[in-house]
């Protein structure tokens, strides 16, 4: 094998790994957004609130496995606050 073949293999491998990483991150983001949408139960204001909280969790570098628990608690809190109005 000459250096051109090796370079092609390395570039193709790095590109494939990068593509899989980006795809994985996008799928995780879609799942998190879908969780917020599901917890909103069709309420646009609640969805916006949960989406803002989700974005804040991402910025705060909170572990992704904690998102469902925190979003569920936030949705319950939102329901309690708005049902008492």
PyMOL Python script that loads the backbone (N, CA, C, O; Angstrom):
from pymol import cmd

cmd.read_pdbstr("""\
ATOM      1  N   UNK A   1       0.850  -1.184   0.000  1.00  0.00           N
ATOM      2  CA  UNK A   1       0.000   0.000   0.000  1.00  0.00           C
ATOM      3  C   UNK A   1       0.892   1.242   0.000  1.00  0.00           C
ATOM      4  O   UNK A   1       1.886   1.333   0.720  1.00  0.00           O
ATOM      5  N   UNK A   2       0.498   2.161  -0.815  1.00  0.00           N
ATOM      6  CA  UNK A   2       1.258   3.411  -0.812  1.00  0.00           C
ATOM      7  C   UNK A   2       0.585   4.432   0.101  1.00  0.00           C
ATOM      8  O   UNK A   2      -0.487   4.173   0.647  1.00  0.00           O
ATOM      9  N   UNK A   3       1.205   5.568   0.260  1.00  0.00           N
ATOM     10  CA  UNK A   3       0.711   6.563   1.200  1.00  0.00           C
ATOM     11  C   UNK A   3      -0.638   7.150   0.774  1.00  0.00           C
ATOM     12  O   UNK A   3      -1.413   7.574   1.631  1.00  0.00           O
ATOM     13  N   UNK A   4      -0.930   7.183  -0.499  1.00  0.00           N
ATOM     14  CA  UNK A   4      -2.217   7.695  -0.975  1.00  0.00           C
ATOM     15  C   UNK A   4      -3.363   6.803  -0.498  1.00  0.00           C
ATOM     16  O   UNK A   4      -4.395   7.296  -0.042  1.00  0.00           O
ATOM     17  N   UNK A   5      -3.177   5.514  -0.607  1.00  0.00           N
ATOM     18  CA  UNK A   5      -4.210   4.582  -0.151  1.00  0.00           C
ATOM     19  C   UNK A   5      -4.449   4.709   1.348  1.00  0.00           C
ATOM     20  O   UNK A   5      -5.591   4.708   1.808  1.00  0.00           O
ATOM     21  N   UNK A   6      -3.368   4.817   2.099  1.00  0.00           N
ATOM     22  CA  UNK A   6      -3.487   4.957   3.542  1.00  0.00           C
ATOM     23  C   UNK A   6      -4.197   6.259   3.892  1.00  0.00           C
ATOM     24  O   UNK A   6      -5.051   6.278   4.777  1.00  0.00           O
ATOM     25  N   UNK A   7      -3.857   7.329   3.216  1.00  0.00           N
ATOM     26  CA  UNK A   7      -4.496   8.625   3.467  1.00  0.00           C
ATOM     27  C   UNK A   7      -5.994   8.551   3.179  1.00  0.00           C
ATOM     28  O   UNK A   7      -6.794   9.093   3.941  1.00  0.00           O
ATOM     29  N   UNK A   8      -6.376   7.898   2.105  1.00  0.00           N
ATOM     30  CA  UNK A   8      -7.792   7.753   1.750  1.00  0.00           C
ATOM     31  C   UNK A   8      -8.528   6.971   2.833  1.00  0.00           C
ATOM     32  O   UNK A   8      -9.636   7.339   3.224  1.00  0.00           O
ATOM     33  N   UNK A   9      -7.919   5.902   3.314  1.00  0.00           N
ATOM     34  CA  UNK A   9      -8.535   5.090   4.357  1.00  0.00           C
ATOM     35  C   UNK A   9      -8.703   5.900   5.642  1.00  0.00           C
ATOM     36  O   UNK A   9      -9.755   5.852   6.279  1.00  0.00           O
ATOM     37  N   UNK A  10      -7.666   6.642   6.017  1.00  0.00           N
ATOM     38  CA  UNK A  10      -7.724   7.448   7.239  1.00  0.00           C
ATOM     39  C   UNK A  10      -8.796   8.529   7.115  1.00  0.00           C
ATOM     40  O   UNK A  10      -9.588   8.718   8.038  1.00  0.00           O
ATOM     41  N   UNK A  11      -8.831   9.230   6.000  1.00  0.00           N
ATOM     42  CA  UNK A  11      -9.827  10.291   5.808  1.00  0.00           C
ATOM     43  C   UNK A  11     -11.235   9.719   5.820  1.00  0.00           C
ATOM     44  O   UNK A  11     -12.128  10.302   6.435  1.00  0.00           O
ATOM     45  N   UNK A  12     -11.451   8.602   5.160  1.00  0.00           N
ATOM     46  CA  UNK A  12     -12.773   7.982   5.124  1.00  0.00           C
ATOM     47  C   UNK A  12     -13.198   7.516   6.519  1.00  0.00           C
ATOM     48  O   UNK A  12     -14.360   7.671   6.892  1.00  0.00           O
ATOM     49  N   UNK A  13     -12.280   6.953   7.281  1.00  0.00           N
ATOM     50  CA  UNK A  13     -12.589   6.483   8.624  1.00  0.00           C
ATOM     51  C   UNK A  13     -12.930   7.654   9.556  1.00  0.00           C
ATOM     52  O   UNK A  13     -13.901   7.592  10.310  1.00  0.00           O
ATOM     53  N   UNK A  14     -12.131   8.711   9.496  1.00  0.00           N
ATOM     54  CA  UNK A  14     -12.390   9.881  10.333  1.00  0.00           C
ATOM     55  C   UNK A  14     -13.729  10.518   9.955  1.00  0.00           C
ATOM     56  O   UNK A  14     -14.489  10.930  10.831  1.00  0.00           O
ATOM     57  N   UNK A  15     -14.016  10.598   8.666  1.00  0.00           N
ATOM     58  CA  UNK A  15     -15.294  11.167   8.225  1.00  0.00           C
ATOM     59  C   UNK A  15     -16.471  10.318   8.702  1.00  0.00           C
ATOM     60  O   UNK A  15     -17.497  10.860   9.112  1.00  0.00           O
ATOM     61  N   UNK A  16     -16.333   9.012   8.654  1.00  0.00           N
ATOM     62  CA  UNK A  16     -17.412   8.121   9.109  1.00  0.00           C
ATOM     63  C   UNK A  16     -17.642   8.262  10.610  1.00  0.00           C
ATOM     64  O   UNK A  16     -18.785   8.303  11.065  1.00  0.00           O
ATOM     65  N   UNK A  17     -16.568   8.334  11.370  1.00  0.00           N
ATOM     66  CA  UNK A  17     -16.707   8.494  12.821  1.00  0.00           C
ATOM     67  C   UNK A  17     -17.346   9.837  13.152  1.00  0.00           C
ATOM     68  O   UNK A  17     -18.219   9.910  14.016  1.00  0.00           O
ATOM     69  N   UNK A  18     -16.922  10.896  12.474  1.00  0.00           N
ATOM     70  CA  UNK A  18     -17.497  12.225  12.708  1.00  0.00           C
ATOM     71  C   UNK A  18     -18.984  12.234  12.355  1.00  0.00           C
ATOM     72  O   UNK A  18     -19.792  12.806  13.086  1.00  0.00           O
ATOM     73  N   UNK A  19     -19.345  11.599  11.236  1.00  0.00           N
ATOM     74  CA  UNK A  19     -20.741  11.536  10.825  1.00  0.00           C
ATOM     75  C   UNK A  19     -21.589  10.809  11.868  1.00  0.00           C
ATOM     76  O   UNK A  19     -22.682  11.264  12.205  1.00  0.00           O
ATOM     77  N   UNK A  20     -21.094   9.692  12.376  1.00  0.00           N
ATOM     78  CA  UNK A  20     -21.838   8.935  13.382  1.00  0.00           C
ATOM     79  C   UNK A  20     -21.986   9.731  14.669  1.00  0.00           C
ATOM     80  O   UNK A  20     -23.038   9.677  15.305  1.00  0.00           O
ATOM     81  N   UNK A  21     -20.962  10.463  15.064  1.00  0.00           N
ATOM     82  CA  UNK A  21     -21.025  11.281  16.273  1.00  0.00           C
ATOM     83  C   UNK A  21     -22.069  12.386  16.124  1.00  0.00           C
ATOM     84  O   UNK A  21     -22.884  12.604  17.020  1.00  0.00           O
ATOM     85  N   UNK A  22     -22.037  13.075  14.993  1.00  0.00           N
ATOM     86  CA  UNK A  22     -23.003  14.153  14.755  1.00  0.00           C
ATOM     87  C   UNK A  22     -24.421  13.594  14.699  1.00  0.00           C
ATOM     88  O   UNK A  22     -25.341  14.183  15.267  1.00  0.00           O
ATOM     89  N   UNK A  23     -24.604  12.487  14.032  1.00  0.00           N
ATOM     90  CA  UNK A  23     -25.922  11.858  13.951  1.00  0.00           C
ATOM     91  C   UNK A  23     -26.412  11.435  15.331  1.00  0.00           C
ATOM     92  O   UNK A  23     -27.584  11.625  15.658  1.00  0.00           O
ATOM     93  N   UNK A  24     -25.531  10.866  16.139  1.00  0.00           N
ATOM     94  CA  UNK A  24     -25.889  10.470  17.498  1.00  0.00           C
ATOM     95  C   UNK A  24     -26.343  11.681  18.309  1.00  0.00           C
ATOM     96  O   UNK A  24     -27.365  11.619  18.992  1.00  0.00           O
ATOM     97  N   UNK A  25     -25.598  12.772  18.241  1.00  0.00           N
ATOM     98  CA  UNK A  25     -25.949  13.984  18.987  1.00  0.00           C
ATOM     99  C   UNK A  25     -27.290  14.549  18.525  1.00  0.00           C
ATOM    100  O   UNK A  25     -28.095  14.985  19.349  1.00  0.00           O
ATOM    101  N   UNK A  26     -27.538  14.545  17.211  1.00  0.00           N
ATOM    102  CA  UNK A  26     -28.808  15.047  16.692  1.00  0.00           C
ATOM    103  C   UNK A  26     -29.977  14.185  17.168  1.00  0.00           C
ATOM    104  O   UNK A  26     -31.023  14.710  17.550  1.00  0.00           O
ATOM    105  N   UNK A  27     -29.802  12.884  17.146  1.00  0.00           N
ATOM    106  CA  UNK A  27     -30.866  11.976  17.589  1.00  0.00           C
ATOM    107  C   UNK A  27     -31.155  12.188  19.070  1.00  0.00           C
ATOM    108  O   UNK A  27     -32.316  12.198  19.479  1.00  0.00           O
ATOM    109  N   UNK A  28     -30.113  12.356  19.875  1.00  0.00           N
ATOM    110  CA  UNK A  28     -30.317  12.628  21.309  1.00  0.00           C
ATOM    111  C   UNK A  28     -31.082  13.922  21.498  1.00  0.00           C
ATOM    112  O   UNK A  28     -31.978  13.997  22.338  1.00  0.00           O
ATOM    113  N   UNK A  29     -30.740  14.934  20.729  1.00  0.00           N
ATOM    114  CA  UNK A  29     -31.418  16.229  20.833  1.00  0.00           C
ATOM    115  C   UNK A  29     -32.885  16.098  20.418  1.00  0.00           C
ATOM    116  O   UNK A  29     -33.764  16.666  21.065  1.00  0.00           O
ATOM    117  N   UNK A  30     -33.151  15.354  19.346  1.00  0.00           N
ATOM    118  CA  UNK A  30     -34.530  15.130  18.901  1.00  0.00           C
ATOM    119  C   UNK A  30     -35.332  14.412  19.983  1.00  0.00           C
ATOM    120  O   UNK A  30     -36.487  14.755  20.235  1.00  0.00           O
ATOM    121  N   UNK A  31     -34.723  13.419  20.619  1.00  0.00           N
ATOM    122  CA  UNK A  31     -35.430  12.667  21.663  1.00  0.00           C
ATOM    123  C   UNK A  31     -35.751  13.567  22.859  1.00  0.00           C
ATOM    124  O   UNK A  31     -36.841  13.483  23.426  1.00  0.00           O
ATOM    125  N   UNK A  32     -34.810  14.418  23.238  1.00  0.00           N
ATOM    126  CA  UNK A  32     -35.046  15.329  24.354  1.00  0.00           C
ATOM    127  C   UNK A  32     -36.141  16.336  24.021  1.00  0.00           C
ATOM    128  O   UNK A  32     -37.006  16.615  24.851  1.00  0.00           O
ATOM    129  N   UNK A  33     -36.105  16.875  22.820  1.00  0.00           N
ATOM    130  CA  UNK A  33     -37.142  17.819  22.395  1.00  0.00           C
ATOM    131  C   UNK A  33     -38.506  17.130  22.336  1.00  0.00           C
ATOM    132  O   UNK A  33     -39.524  17.726  22.687  1.00  0.00           O
ATOM    133  N   UNK A  34     -38.518  15.889  21.896  1.00  0.00           N
ATOM    134  CA  UNK A  34     -39.771  15.134  21.832  1.00  0.00           C
ATOM    135  C   UNK A  34     -40.315  14.853  23.232  1.00  0.00           C
ATOM    136  O   UNK A  34     -41.529  14.840  23.439  1.00  0.00           O
ATOM    137  N   UNK A  35     -39.419  14.630  24.189  1.00  0.00           N
ATOM    138  CA  UNK A  35     -39.845  14.445  25.577  1.00  0.00           C
ATOM    139  C   UNK A  35     -40.538  15.708  26.081  1.00  0.00           C
ATOM    140  O   UNK A  35     -41.600  15.632  26.699  1.00  0.00           O
ATOM    141  N   UNK A  36     -39.941  16.865  25.819  1.00  0.00           N
ATOM    142  CA  UNK A  36     -40.552  18.130  26.250  1.00  0.00           C
ATOM    143  C   UNK A  36     -41.900  18.327  25.564  1.00  0.00           C
ATOM    144  O   UNK A  36     -42.855  18.781  26.194  1.00  0.00           O
ATOM    145  N   UNK A  37     -41.983  17.992  24.290  1.00  0.00           N
ATOM    146  CA  UNK A  37     -43.237  18.133  23.544  1.00  0.00           C
ATOM    147  C   UNK A  37     -44.303  17.202  24.107  1.00  0.00           C
ATOM    148  O   UNK A  37     -45.468  17.585  24.216  1.00  0.00           O
ATOM    149  N   UNK A  38     -43.914  15.984  24.463  1.00  0.00           N
ATOM    150  CA  UNK A  38     -44.861  15.020  25.011  1.00  0.00           C
ATOM    151  C   UNK A  38     -45.370  15.431  26.385  1.00  0.00           C
ATOM    152  O   UNK A  38     -46.552  15.275  26.693  1.00  0.00           O
ATOM    153  N   UNK A  39     -44.470  15.957  27.205  1.00  0.00           N
ATOM    154  CA  UNK A  39     -44.873  16.393  28.540  1.00  0.00           C
ATOM    155  C   UNK A  39     -45.756  17.636  28.487  1.00  0.00           C
ATOM    156  O   UNK A  39     -46.528  17.891  29.411  1.00  0.00           O
ATOM    157  N   UNK A  40     -45.645  18.406  27.408  1.00  0.00           N
ATOM    158  CA  UNK A  40     -46.455  19.620  27.270  1.00  0.00           C
ATOM    159  C   UNK A  40     -47.914  19.304  26.990  1.00  0.00           C
ATOM    160  O   UNK A  40     -48.785  20.136  27.243  1.00  0.00           O
ATOM    161  N   UNK A  41     -48.192  18.122  26.474  1.00  0.00           N
ATOM    162  CA  UNK A  41     -49.561  17.663  26.218  1.00  0.00           C
ATOM    163  C   UNK A  41     -50.346  18.628  25.335  1.00  0.00           C
ATOM    164  O   UNK A  41     -51.536  18.856  25.554  1.00  0.00           O
ATOM    165  N   UNK A  42     -49.670  19.190  24.338  1.00  0.00           N
ATOM    166  CA  UNK A  42     -50.355  20.070  23.392  1.00  0.00           C
ATOM    167  C   UNK A  42     -50.493  21.511  23.843  1.00  0.00           C
ATOM    168  O   UNK A  42     -51.016  22.334  23.091  1.00  0.00           O
ATOM    169  N   UNK A  43     -50.048  21.840  25.030  1.00  0.00           N
ATOM    170  CA  UNK A  43     -50.108  23.207  25.552  1.00  0.00           C
ATOM    171  C   UNK A  43     -48.874  23.970  25.078  1.00  0.00           C
ATOM    172  O   UNK A  43     -47.752  23.651  25.472  1.00  0.00           O
ATOM    173  N   UNK A  44     -49.082  24.967  24.239  1.00  0.00           N
ATOM    174  CA  UNK A  44     -47.965  25.704  23.646  1.00  0.00           C
ATOM    175  C   UNK A  44     -47.151  26.440  24.694  1.00  0.00           C
ATOM    176  O   UNK A  44     -45.922  26.430  24.635  1.00  0.00           O
ATOM    177  N   UNK A  45     -47.805  27.072  25.644  1.00  0.00           N
ATOM    178  CA  UNK A  45     -47.083  27.817  26.685  1.00  0.00           C
ATOM    179  C   UNK A  45     -46.239  26.862  27.537  1.00  0.00           C
ATOM    180  O   UNK A  45     -45.102  27.170  27.896  1.00  0.00           O
ATOM    181  N   UNK A  46     -46.811  25.714  27.849  1.00  0.00           N
ATOM    182  CA  UNK A  46     -46.082  24.723  28.643  1.00  0.00           C
ATOM    183  C   UNK A  46     -44.899  24.173  27.850  1.00  0.00           C
ATOM    184  O   UNK A  46     -43.820  23.953  28.400  1.00  0.00           O
ATOM    185  N   UNK A  47     -45.112  23.954  26.561  1.00  0.00           N
ATOM    186  CA  UNK A  47     -44.024  23.460  25.714  1.00  0.00           C
ATOM    187  C   UNK A  47     -42.884  24.476  25.651  1.00  0.00           C
ATOM    188  O   UNK A  47     -41.713  24.107  25.740  1.00  0.00           O
ATOM    189  N   UNK A  48     -43.225  25.745  25.497  1.00  0.00           N
ATOM    190  CA  UNK A  48     -42.194  26.783  25.461  1.00  0.00           C
ATOM    191  C   UNK A  48     -41.426  26.832  26.782  1.00  0.00           C
ATOM    192  O   UNK A  48     -40.204  26.975  26.791  1.00  0.00           O
ATOM    193  N   UNK A  49     -42.145  26.714  27.886  1.00  0.00           N
ATOM    194  CA  UNK A  49     -41.508  26.707  29.204  1.00  0.00           C
ATOM    195  C   UNK A  49     -40.547  25.525  29.335  1.00  0.00           C
ATOM    196  O   UNK A  49     -39.400  25.693  29.749  1.00  0.00           O
ATOM    197  N   UNK A  50     -41.020  24.336  28.982  1.00  0.00           N
ATOM    198  CA  UNK A  50     -40.180  23.144  29.090  1.00  0.00           C
ATOM    199  C   UNK A  50     -38.997  23.208  28.141  1.00  0.00           C
ATOM    200  O   UNK A  50     -37.906  22.751  28.483  1.00  0.00           O
ATOM    201  N   UNK A  51     -39.194  23.763  26.964  1.00  0.00           N
ATOM    202  CA  UNK A  51     -38.104  23.886  25.999  1.00  0.00           C
ATOM    203  C   UNK A  51     -37.033  24.849  26.522  1.00  0.00           C
ATOM    204  O   UNK A  51     -35.839  24.594  26.368  1.00  0.00           O
ATOM    205  N   UNK A  52     -37.457  25.946  27.135  1.00  0.00           N
ATOM    206  CA  UNK A  52     -36.500  26.884  27.725  1.00  0.00           C
ATOM    207  C   UNK A  52     -35.716  26.223  28.855  1.00  0.00           C
ATOM    208  O   UNK A  52     -34.504  26.408  28.969  1.00  0.00           O
ATOM    209  N   UNK A  53     -36.404  25.463  29.677  1.00  0.00           N
ATOM    210  CA  UNK A  53     -35.728  24.768  30.774  1.00  0.00           C
ATOM    211  C   UNK A  53     -34.757  23.721  30.238  1.00  0.00           C
ATOM    212  O   UNK A  53     -33.668  23.542  30.784  1.00  0.00           O
ATOM    213  N   UNK A  54     -35.146  23.035  29.177  1.00  0.00           N
ATOM    214  CA  UNK A  54     -34.272  22.044  28.551  1.00  0.00           C
ATOM    215  C   UNK A  54     -33.021  22.719  27.997  1.00  0.00           C
ATOM    216  O   UNK A  54     -31.912  22.215  28.173  1.00  0.00           O
ATOM    217  N   UNK A  55     -33.196  23.847  27.336  1.00  0.00           N
ATOM    218  CA  UNK A  55     -32.048  24.588  26.814  1.00  0.00           C
ATOM    219  C   UNK A  55     -31.140  25.042  27.953  1.00  0.00           C
ATOM    220  O   UNK A  55     -29.915  25.009  27.830  1.00  0.00           O
ATOM    221  N   UNK A  56     -31.742  25.464  29.055  1.00  0.00           N
ATOM    222  CA  UNK A  56     -30.954  25.896  30.214  1.00  0.00           C
ATOM    223  C   UNK A  56     -30.179  24.723  30.806  1.00  0.00           C
ATOM    224  O   UNK A  56     -29.035  24.888  31.227  1.00  0.00           O
ATOM    225  N   UNK A  57     -30.789  23.542  30.841  1.00  0.00           N
ATOM    226  CA  UNK A  57     -30.087  22.359  31.343  1.00  0.00           C
ATOM    227  C   UNK A  57     -28.892  22.033  30.460  1.00  0.00           C
ATOM    228  O   UNK A  57     -27.824  21.672  30.955  1.00  0.00           O
ATOM    229  N   UNK A  58     -29.077  22.161  29.154  1.00  0.00           N
ATOM    230  CA  UNK A  58     -27.965  21.908  28.233  1.00  0.00           C
ATOM    231  C   UNK A  58     -26.825  22.888  28.474  1.00  0.00           C
ATOM    232  O   UNK A  58     -25.658  22.496  28.488  1.00  0.00           O
ATOM    233  N   UNK A  59     -27.158  24.161  28.664  1.00  0.00           N
ATOM    234  CA  UNK A  59     -26.132  25.172  28.906  1.00  0.00           C
ATOM    235  C   UNK A  59     -25.435  24.963  30.249  1.00  0.00           C
ATOM    236  O   UNK A  59     -24.252  25.270  30.392  1.00  0.00           O
ATOM    237  N   UNK A  60     -26.164  24.443  31.223  1.00  0.00           N
ATOM    238  CA  UNK A  60     -25.608  24.206  32.554  1.00  0.00           C
ATOM    239  C   UNK A  60     -24.807  22.914  32.615  1.00  0.00           C
ATOM    240  O   UNK A  60     -24.244  22.577  33.656  1.00  0.00           O
ATOM    241  N   UNK A  61     -24.755  22.192  31.504  1.00  0.00           N
ATOM    242  CA  UNK A  61     -23.999  20.941  31.403  1.00  0.00           C
ATOM    243  C   UNK A  61     -24.503  19.866  32.365  1.00  0.00           C
ATOM    244  O   UNK A  61     -23.723  19.089  32.917  1.00  0.00           O
ATOM    245  N   UNK A  62     -25.823  19.840  32.554  1.00  0.00           N
ATOM    246  CA  UNK A  62     -26.435  18.795  33.373  1.00  0.00           C
ATOM    247  C   UNK A  62     -26.426  17.511  32.557  1.00  0.00           C
ATOM    248  O   UNK A  62     -26.639  17.536  31.345  1.00  0.00           O
ATOM    249  N   UNK A  63     -26.182  16.405  33.215  1.00  0.00           N
ATOM    250  CA  UNK A  63     -26.110  15.127  32.508  1.00  0.00           C
ATOM    251  C   UNK A  63     -27.453  14.806  31.856  1.00  0.00           C
ATOM    252  O   UNK A  63     -28.520  15.049  32.421  1.00  0.00           O
ATOM    253  N   UNK A  64     -27.362  14.262  30.670  1.00  0.00           N
ATOM    254  CA  UNK A  64     -28.550  13.992  29.863  1.00  0.00           C
ATOM    255  C   UNK A  64     -29.495  12.996  30.526  1.00  0.00           C
ATOM    256  O   UNK A  64     -30.708  13.081  30.337  1.00  0.00           O
ATOM    257  N   UNK A  65     -28.963  12.059  31.293  1.00  0.00           N
ATOM    258  CA  UNK A  65     -29.827  11.062  31.930  1.00  0.00           C
ATOM    259  C   UNK A  65     -30.716  11.673  33.007  1.00  0.00           C
ATOM    260  O   UNK A  65     -31.669  11.034  33.455  1.00  0.00           O
ATOM    261  N   UNK A  66     -30.420  12.896  33.427  1.00  0.00           N
ATOM    262  CA  UNK A  66     -31.250  13.578  34.413  1.00  0.00           C
ATOM    263  C   UNK A  66     -32.386  14.382  33.771  1.00  0.00           C
ATOM    264  O   UNK A  66     -33.297  14.826  34.469  1.00  0.00           O
ATOM    265  N   UNK A  67     -32.340  14.569  32.466  1.00  0.00           N
ATOM    266  CA  UNK A  67     -33.355  15.369  31.776  1.00  0.00           C
ATOM    267  C   UNK A  67     -34.779  14.864  32.009  1.00  0.00           C
ATOM    268  O   UNK A  67     -35.647  15.664  32.355  1.00  0.00           O
ATOM    269  N   UNK A  68     -35.055  13.569  31.833  1.00  0.00           N
ATOM    270  CA  UNK A  68     -36.446  13.120  31.996  1.00  0.00           C
ATOM    271  C   UNK A  68     -37.010  13.410  33.390  1.00  0.00           C
ATOM    272  O   UNK A  68     -38.148  13.860  33.520  1.00  0.00           O
ATOM    273  N   UNK A  69     -36.218  13.153  34.422  1.00  0.00           N
ATOM    274  CA  UNK A  69     -36.682  13.383  35.786  1.00  0.00           C
ATOM    275  C   UNK A  69     -36.953  14.861  36.024  1.00  0.00           C
ATOM    276  O   UNK A  69     -37.999  15.233  36.555  1.00  0.00           O
ATOM    277  N   UNK A  70     -36.014  15.691  35.630  1.00  0.00           N
ATOM    278  CA  UNK A  70     -36.172  17.128  35.858  1.00  0.00           C
ATOM    279  C   UNK A  70     -37.317  17.712  35.037  1.00  0.00           C
ATOM    280  O   UNK A  70     -38.086  18.533  35.537  1.00  0.00           O
ATOM    281  N   UNK A  71     -37.434  17.290  33.776  1.00  0.00           N
ATOM    282  CA  UNK A  71     -38.516  17.808  32.943  1.00  0.00           C
ATOM    283  C   UNK A  71     -39.879  17.367  33.465  1.00  0.00           C
ATOM    284  O   UNK A  71     -40.838  18.137  33.423  1.00  0.00           O
ATOM    285  N   UNK A  72     -39.970  16.139  33.954  1.00  0.00           N
ATOM    286  CA  UNK A  72     -41.230  15.654  34.507  1.00  0.00           C
ATOM    287  C   UNK A  72     -41.621  16.472  35.742  1.00  0.00           C
ATOM    288  O   UNK A  72     -42.782  16.852  35.897  1.00  0.00           O
ATOM    289  N   UNK A  73     -40.654  16.737  36.612  1.00  0.00           N
ATOM    290  CA  UNK A  73     -40.927  17.551  37.801  1.00  0.00           C
ATOM    291  C   UNK A  73     -41.332  18.972  37.406  1.00  0.00           C
ATOM    292  O   UNK A  73     -42.247  19.549  37.994  1.00  0.00           O
ATOM    293  N   UNK A  74     -40.651  19.528  36.415  1.00  0.00           N
ATOM    294  CA  UNK A  74     -40.992  20.879  35.957  1.00  0.00           C
ATOM    295  C   UNK A  74     -42.395  20.918  35.361  1.00  0.00           C
ATOM    296  O   UNK A  74     -43.129  21.886  35.562  1.00  0.00           O
ATOM    297  N   UNK A  75     -42.771  19.869  34.630  1.00  0.00           N
ATOM    298  CA  UNK A  75     -44.110  19.811  34.042  1.00  0.00           C
ATOM    299  C   UNK A  75     -45.170  19.741  35.139  1.00  0.00           C
ATOM    300  O   UNK A  75     -46.208  20.395  35.047  1.00  0.00           O
ATOM    301  N   UNK A  76     -44.905  18.945  36.179  1.00  0.00           N
ATOM    302  CA  UNK A  76     -45.845  18.856  37.299  1.00  0.00           C
ATOM    303  C   UNK A  76     -45.963  20.192  38.026  1.00  0.00           C
ATOM    304  O   UNK A  76     -47.060  20.610  38.397  1.00  0.00           O
ATOM    305  N   UNK A  77     -44.830  20.857  38.227  1.00  0.00           N
ATOM    306  CA  UNK A  77     -44.833  22.162  38.884  1.00  0.00           C
ATOM    307  C   UNK A  77     -45.606  23.172  38.050  1.00  0.00           C
ATOM    308  O   UNK A  77     -46.375  23.971  38.583  1.00  0.00           O
ATOM    309  N   UNK A  78     -45.398  23.130  36.750  1.00  0.00           N
ATOM    310  CA  UNK A  78     -46.117  24.039  35.848  1.00  0.00           C
ATOM    311  C   UNK A  78     -47.622  23.806  35.942  1.00  0.00           C
ATOM    312  O   UNK A  78     -48.405  24.755  35.984  1.00  0.00           O
ATOM    313  N   UNK A  79     -48.016  22.536  35.973  1.00  0.00           N
ATOM    314  CA  UNK A  79     -49.444  22.209  36.081  1.00  0.00           C
ATOM    315  C   UNK A  79     -50.034  22.730  37.385  1.00  0.00           C
ATOM    316  O   UNK A  79     -51.136  23.277  37.404  1.00  0.00           O
ATOM    317  N   UNK A  80     -49.285  22.553  38.482  1.00  0.00           N
ATOM    318  CA  UNK A  80     -49.784  23.010  39.787  1.00  0.00           C
ATOM    319  C   UNK A  80     -49.907  24.533  39.831  1.00  0.00           C
ATOM    320  O   UNK A  80     -50.874  25.064  40.378  1.00  0.00           O
ATOM    321  N   UNK A  81     -48.933  25.231  39.260  1.00  0.00           N
ATOM    322  CA  UNK A  81     -48.956  26.678  39.282  1.00  0.00           C
ATOM    323  C   UNK A  81     -50.097  27.228  38.437  1.00  0.00           C
ATOM    324  O   UNK A  81     -50.725  28.218  38.812  1.00  0.00           O
ATOM    325  N   UNK A  82     -50.365  26.605  37.320  1.00  0.00           N
ATOM    326  CA  UNK A  82     -51.398  27.109  36.410  1.00  0.00           C
ATOM    327  C   UNK A  82     -52.785  26.606  36.768  1.00  0.00           C
ATOM    328  O   UNK A  82     -53.775  27.215  36.364  1.00  0.00           O
ATOM    329  N   UNK A  83     -52.887  25.521  37.508  1.00  0.00           N
ATOM    330  CA  UNK A  83     -54.216  25.053  37.900  1.00  0.00           C
ATOM    331  C   UNK A  83     -54.761  25.860  39.081  1.00  0.00           C
ATOM    332  O   UNK A  83     -55.973  25.922  39.284  1.00  0.00           O
ATOM    333  N   UNK A  84     -53.872  26.475  39.855  1.00  0.00           N
ATOM    334  CA  UNK A  84     -54.324  27.271  40.999  1.00  0.00           C
ATOM    335  C   UNK A  84     -54.735  28.677  40.590  1.00  0.00           C
ATOM    336  O   UNK A  84     -55.351  29.396  41.377  1.00  0.00           O
ATOM    337  N   UNK A  85     -54.397  29.083  39.349  1.00  0.00           N
ATOM    338  CA  UNK A  85     -54.767  30.437  38.879  1.00  0.00           C
ATOM    339  C   UNK A  85     -56.226  30.562  38.567  1.00  0.00           C
ATOM    340  O   UNK A  85     -56.682  31.633  38.165  1.00  0.00           O
TER     341      UNK A  85
END
""", "prot")
cmd.dss("prot")
cmd.show_as("cartoon", "prot")
cmd.util.cbc("prot")
cmd.orient("prot")
